[in-house]
């Protein structure tokens, strides 16, 4: 049985996890497309679905989903169509596969949709502080340009309708969810005390409920209700260099159990 790590070729975090898993006796293969990987999906008239994945002919035991890259950038129409079909095949197979998946795709995309405003709507957290510019001059450390929602360099001139996220770096704390474990980034031990664990529990539950069991989020805990600044499904190894083995061990425990 082999672990499958779906990731772009340049994803060093995926490669480092695969090396860690293999050293622990769980062979892992990093793949960004078909080749060594075979996928089949069967849907019956009774609306039952079955998915099967193999690597080098061996059954897959668990999947770490780090996304895929470059499939939407094909300039040739025929190659672009083939790439889209490949993407769809991976998406449906990993979503339907019955085994353990870290960051399982959802109906919203190859990664589950993680919008802080959805959680804020339940009253569990406060939303990020944001403002849509109308004159190009508002304070803020992070800028997003709509409708593409691309990140803009805060040092460059801001345009009308840019969205500026306003936050206090001194008040925000970052946490990492890895399988069944939760770590505080930047803390010496990384372990959460009981009060902190209780404050971030609604966020962690929300993430896990969407299948995002390898994710990081930034939150302000000073107020009565935590303020969720941002959340990401793509934590990189540079975020947790002082506890990398512990993070990979937590992910492996959920995939190889």
HUKA-V340019 format. One record per pair of residues at least 12 apart in sequence whose C-alpha atoms are under 7 Angstrom apart, sorted by the first residue. I is the first residue (numbers start at 1). J is the second residue. Records with the same first field share a line. If there is no record, write none. Layout:
I->J / J
This chain:
1->58 / 59 / 60 / 61
2->26 / 27 / 28 / 55 / 58 / 59 / 60 / 61
3->26 / 27 / 28 / 29 / 60 / 61 / 62 / 63
4->28 / 29 / 30 / 60 / 62 / 63 / 64
5->28 / 29 / 30 / 31 / 63 / 64 / 65
6->30 / 31 / 32 / 64 / 65 / 66 / 67 / 68
7->30 / 31 / 32 / 65 / 66 / 67 / 68
8->32 / 67 / 68 / 69
9->32
13->236 / 237
14->30
15->30
17->248
18->30
21->252
32->68
36->55 / 56
37->54 / 55 / 56
38->53 / 54 / 55
39->52 / 53 / 54 / 93
40->52 / 53
41->93
49->96
50->96 / 97
51->93 / 96 / 97
52->97
61->99
62->99 / 100 / 101 / 255 / 256
63->100 / 101 / 102 / 255
64->101 / 102 / 103
65->102 / 103 / 104
66->234
67->110
71->83 / 84
91->105 / 110
100->255
101->255
102->211 / 212 / 213 / 214
103->211 / 212 / 213 / 214
104->211
112->210 / 212
114->231
116->228 / 230
124->202
125->225 / 226 / 227 / 228
126->225 / 226 / 227 / 228
127->227 / 228 / 229
128->165 / 227 / 228 / 229
129->165 / 166 / 167
130->163 / 164 / 165 / 166
131->163 / 164 / 165
132->161 / 162 / 163 / 164
133->160 / 161 / 162 / 163
134->160 / 161
135->160
136->158 / 159 / 160
139->166
140->164 / 165 / 166 / 167
141->154 / 165 / 166
142->154 / 164 / 165
143->162 / 163 / 164 / 165
144->162 / 163 / 164
145->162 / 163
146->162
171->220
172->218 / 219 / 220
173->218 / 219 / 220
174->217 / 218 / 219
175->216 / 217 / 218
176->215 / 216 / 217
177->213 / 214 / 215 / 216
178->213 / 214 / 215 / 247 / 250 / 251
179->213 / 214 / 250 / 251 / 254
180->250
181->250
185->240
212->233
214->233
215->232 / 233 / 234 / 235
216->231 / 232 / 233 / 235
217->230 / 231 / 232
218->230 / 231
